[in-house]
Amino acid sequence: MMDVLGMIGALERPKLLVNAARHGVDEYDRERHLRRVLRAEHLPRPAEAIVRLLDLESAMNAQCVAKQAEYGIARHLDLLIALMGEARIVRATSRPVPVQLVPQADRVT
């Protein structure tokens, strides 16, 4: 099973949309933006928020691909900005996993 950051990394979206989101993520304010994007009174933890955002973004992307009239690029951009913002929070609060280095002579080839 892929972790939430891996799920975000696996997304393939138009370069222009991703670049626009990258410019917006610096202004991301979790309290204000996530509450509006998720339409929620109580904010979930970052990993849970990412899962919910991925579901919403997937539906939005399907609307875009199908060229549905309901598609809104501003909403899609807001979802991507929130995803990037939440990913930053997860990365910042994650503990690095210690890696044991195997000496060259002990490596299996």
C-alpha positions in Angstrom: 0.0 0.0 0.0 1.3 3.4 -0.9 1.6 6.2 1.7 -0.2 9.5 1.3 2.9 11.3 0.1 3.5 8.6 -2.5 -0.2 8.9 -3.6 0.4 12.6 -4.2 3.6 12.0 -6.0 1.8 9.6 -8.3 -0.6 12.2 -9.6 -0.1 13.3 -13.2 -1.7 16.6 -13.8 -1.2 19.4 -16.4 2.1 21.2 -15.9 0.4 24.6 -15.9 -2.0 23.6 -13.2 0.7 22.2 -11.0 2.9 25.2 -11.5 0.1 27.5 -10.5 -0.5 25.4 -7.4 3.2 25.6 -6.5 2.9 29.4 -6.6 -0.1 29.3 -4.3 1.1 26.9 -1.7 3.4 29.5 -0.1 0.3 31.4 1.0 -1.5 28.3 2.2 -3.2 28.9 5.6 -4.5 25.6 6.9 -7.1 27.0 9.2 -8.6 29.2 6.5 -8.0 27.3 3.3 -8.6 23.7 4.4 -11.8 24.6 6.2 -13.1 26.2 3.0 -11.8 23.5 0.6 -13.1 20.5 2.7 -16.3 22.5 3.7 -15.7 21.2 7.2 -16.1 22.8 10.6 -13.5 20.6 12.3 -10.2 20.0 10.5 -8.8 16.5 10.2 -5.2 15.5 10.8 -3.0 16.2 7.8 -2.7 12.6 6.6 -6.5 12.2 6.8 -7.0 15.6 5.1 -4.7 14.4 2.2 -6.9 11.3 1.7 -10.0 13.4 1.6 -8.4 15.9 -0.7 -7.2 13.2 -3.0 -10.8 11.9 -3.4 -12.1 15.4 -4.1 -9.3 16.1 -6.5 -9.8 12.9 -8.4 -13.5 13.7 -8.9 -12.5 17.2 -10.1 -9.9 15.8 -12.5 -12.5 13.4 -13.9 -14.8 16.4 -14.6 -11.9 18.1 -16.3 -11.0 15.2 -18.5 -14.7 14.6 -19.4 -15.0 18.4 -20.2 -18.1 18.6 -17.9 -19.7 22.0 -17.4 -19.5 21.7 -13.6 -15.7 21.7 -13.8 -14.1 24.7 -12.1 -10.4 25.3 -12.5 -10.3 27.6 -9.5 -11.7 24.8 -7.3 -9.3 22.3 -8.8 -6.4 24.7 -8.1 -7.6 25.2 -4.5 -7.6 21.4 -4.0 -4.0 21.0 -5.4 -2.8 23.9 -3.3 -4.3 22.3 -0.2 -2.8 18.9 -1.1 0.7 20.5 -1.4 0.2 22.4 1.8 -0.9 19.3 3.7 2.0 17.3 2.2 4.4 20.0 3.5 3.0 19.6 7.0 3.3 15.8 6.8 6.9 16.0 5.7 7.7 18.5 8.4 6.2 16.4 11.1 7.3 13.0 10.0 10.2 11.3 11.8 12.9 10.1 9.5 13.2 6.4 9.4 16.7 5.3 10.4 18.5 3.4 7.7 21.2 0.9 8.6 24.0 1.0 6.1 25.5 -2.3 5.1 29.3 -2.4 4.7 30.4 -3.0 1.2 31.8 -6.4 1.9 28.5 -7.6 3.5 26.3 -6.6 0.6 24.5 -9.3 -1.3 24.7 -9.0 -5.1 
